[in-house]
Amino acid sequence: MAVTARRKARPASQDICRDTKAFPGSVSWRSGLQAGLRPENPHATARPLLPNTGFQPVSNRSLAVGAPRPPWIDVADLKHRVQYGLFRGALAGFRNVPLDWPVSLCARVWRVIGPRSGRHRRVMANLALAYPDMPLAEREALALAMWENLGRVVAETMLLDRILDEPDRIEIVNRAELEAAMQEPGPKIGVTLHMGNWELAAAGCSLCGGNPAGVYRPLTNPYVDRTLLKQREYLYSGGLFTKGTAHDAGPGGQRTARLITGYVRQGGNLAFVLDQVDRRGIAIPFFGREAKFTPVPSMIARHVGARVWMARCLRIGKGSKFRVELKELKIERTENRADDVRAMTTAIFAQFEAWIREAPEQWMWWNTRWEVEAEAA
């Protein structure tokens, strides 16, 4: 009864301290500590409060196996902070040496740890589906080269501003034509794939006078995500829409879909990374099999009359030099909206497949592409 009475009398603000997933900047256990709020812990014995805090000291008994963890110990947040500390340490080291050093180091590390990760099995299954006639030894060598490329991307993502500060590192194919196209009024949609360093694919728009915005998936760690978001600001001068996918079920996904559609309708330039499987997408041919991908960019383009540009960022050699290429998708639009959306999405992935076949080691093979068949393989 005493515990019940104490809970009823507890101020409502203390309930916020129990939120173990508070996002940075919101009220969390730290602000509760500063405010002198006292969390309830039925497993802790009565003892004096710590001076100037309002909290009881933690005992071994209160953290015994099987006992509920005190609500002010946010394990998830603590894990994120430790990860962020390691990330900041690596970032500080990377920024104090020549750019190619950390990029080369990460490539070597990922070449070693990648094949030992759980995702390597999916990589090999996807390669077997895409290249059934390729000898196993060649597929294994291709997978190792893919892990190397991903290691480079990891380091480069932390150093995007340094790459953009060196114009010689990025070659834009048909730059004069693109600059003229970017100056023309009207909405534009760009779509790219996880190839080369896909983070730099938007450079084809931003460096040619465009004002692109992007749709991206936030990282699980909010501290790391916030730091990388600042790096992406150099490429997406129009801002970033954060969400899972462009048409997630539920109010959040619908709200974002309305926001991005409205942005494009008003003449904005919007970029998507498009080559991840979507169970709610439409089935289209891809490497001789059907795979489901989101039709959202095609739907928005068809709805508002936007021009569609397909982009890839191809790595030149093994360093941090790139060739960015954009191709405009030109498909005659009919009175049948559903057929137009399917035709546009199919054409986009036909171009993606052609680009991947030119440099398969630069595409990210670890994601699920052909879900049922990959599981069987």
ABEGO torsion letter per residue (X at the ends): XAAAAAAAABBAAAAAAABAABBBGBBBAAAAAAAGBBBBBAABBBBBBBBGAGBBBBBAAAABBGBBBBAABBAAAAAAAAAAAAAAAAAAAAAABBAAAAAAAAAAAAAAAAAABAAAAAAAAAAAAABAABBAAAAAAAAAAAAAAAAAAAAAAAAAAAAAABAAABBBBGAAAAAAAAABBEBBBBBBBBBEBAAAAAAAAAAAGBBBBBBBBBBABAAAAAAAAAAAAAABAAEBBBBABABBBEAAAAAAAAAAAAAAAAGBBBBBBAABBBAABBBBBBGGBBBBBBAAAAAAAAAAGBBBBBBBBBBBEABBBBBBBBBBBBBBBBABAAAAAAAAAAAAAAAAAAAAAABAAABBAABBABAAAAAAX
